[in-house]
Amino acid sequence: AFSSGLIRFYYGSDLLGNEVGAASKNVIGIAAGMLDGLGKTALKGALMSRGTREIARLIKAMGGQEITAYGLAHL
């Protein structure tokens, strides 16, 4: 009903994981911008990789599903 050729919605049951992940990704984004400003763009891959793993651990520690960190809510 809400999907079309231009947009598609996905259902997920881990509300806590999505909320924590969506908020936490902004910290990673700010850090990525700081790396750009410092001319250290080569480190962004490591930041994204390790940052996503830390978000997954945080979600799990707060009672959410760890796998949620690797989904679409944190792009």
GIDA-V248045 format. One record per run of one state. SS is the DSSP state (helix for helix, strand for strand, loop for the rest). FROM is the first residue (numbers start at 1). LEN is the number of residues. If there is no record, write none. Layout:
SS:FROM:LEN
SS:FROM:LEN
This chain:
loop:1:14
helix:15:23
loop:38:3
helix:41:21
loop:62:4
helix:66:5
loop:71:1
helix:72:3
loop:75:1
